[in-house]
Amino acid sequence: MFPSLNVLGSPLKACSHKPLTGWFRDGKCNTDASDRGSHSVAAILTDDFLACLQELGNDLCTPAPQHGFPGLVDGNRWCVCAASWMQAYQLGRACPVDLEATHQAALSIAPLDALLEHAAAATA
């Protein structure tokens, strides 16, 4: 498992406990080698970003109760796959990210400059 550090090099902060997110469903964007999608970007979802992902074949809006997935809406915070966020970024449809809650592993896919460009205001 990667050390739990964010893209700024400090300890990883929580992304969301309601809805409960994360590859490990621990509220953080922690990741390891078993997480092939690298669910490491702490996204603050927007309608446009959700629509973009849906158009790309990743429906995060439709609930899947059989998998404990509530379905997501504008304003939710969620650990999204770094590649999915990067695709939306390249299409000009990226959503804001919480840098303090975005795992450093995201940097292998999403450059820091792109993440900084969409950084949400600090939540400290």
N, C-alpha and C positions, 0 to 999 in steps of 0.2 A: 504494500500500500504506500502511496505517496505520502510524504509528511503532510499534515493538515495545516498547510499555509495557504494564504490567499495570493492573488496576483501581485500584491504590493509587498509580499514577503513577511507579513505579520500573521498571527494566528487566525485561522479561518473562523468567521462568525456565522451564525445561523442564517439561513435563507428564509425558511418558513416552517412553522409547526402547525399552521392551520391555513390552507391544507398542508398536511404533512408531506414533505418532499424529500428528495435525495435518493440516490441509488440504494443506500442502506436504510431509507426511511427513518433517518435520524435528525431530519430538519436541516442538515447541512449538505453542501455539494461535495461531499467526500467521494472519492473514487478509488478504484484499484484496477488491476489487470483484467478482472472479470467483467468490468464495465466497458464493454466494447464501444458503446456510444459516448463515453466520457461525459456523463451528466454533471458537468462541472461549472457551467455558467449560471450564476444566480440572476435570473431574468425577472424583470418587473413587467409582466405581460401587458400587451396592448391588443386591442381588437385587430389592428392591422397585422401585427406580428403573428397572432393566432391564425388569422385568415391566410397569411403567407405560408405558414407551416402546413395548414390544411391543404392548400393548393399543391404543396410539395409531397403530400401523402402522409403527413404526420398530424393526425387529428387529436388535438389536446382538449377539444371542447366537449366532445361527447363522453358522458359518464360511462364507466365500465365497472359497475358495482361488484361484479364477480372477481375483479382484480383489486378491489379497494380503491379504485380511481374515481374521484368525484366529478371530473370534468372541470375545466378551468375557464375563467372569465377575465376580462380586462381588470387590471389592478392586482390580480393574484401574483404572488412570488413563487417561482418554481425553478428547480435545477434542470435546465435544458441541456441537450447534447451540444457540445461546442461546435460540431460541424453544422448542426441545424441553425444555430445562432449565426454562424459565419455565412451560411447560404443566404439567410435573410439580410444580413449586412451587405453582402455583395449585390443584392437586389434593391438596396436602399430602403429596407423595411425592418431593420433591426429595432428591438425594443431596448429600453434602458437596462443597465446591469448594475448590481450592487457589487462593487469591486472588493469590498471587505468580505463578502460571502462567496466570491467566485474563486474556486480552487485553482492553484497555480498550474495544475495539469492542463487547464484550458489553453494555456499559452503555447502548447504544442500544435494547436489548431487555429486559434484566434489570436492574432498579434495584439500586444498590449496597446498599441496606438489605436486600434479599432475599438477595443474595450474602453479605453479612456475617452474616446470620442462619444461614447454612449453611457458614460458613467452617471449614475444617479447621484443626487446630493447625498453626502455622508449622513448616516443614520445615528451616529454616535450621540 
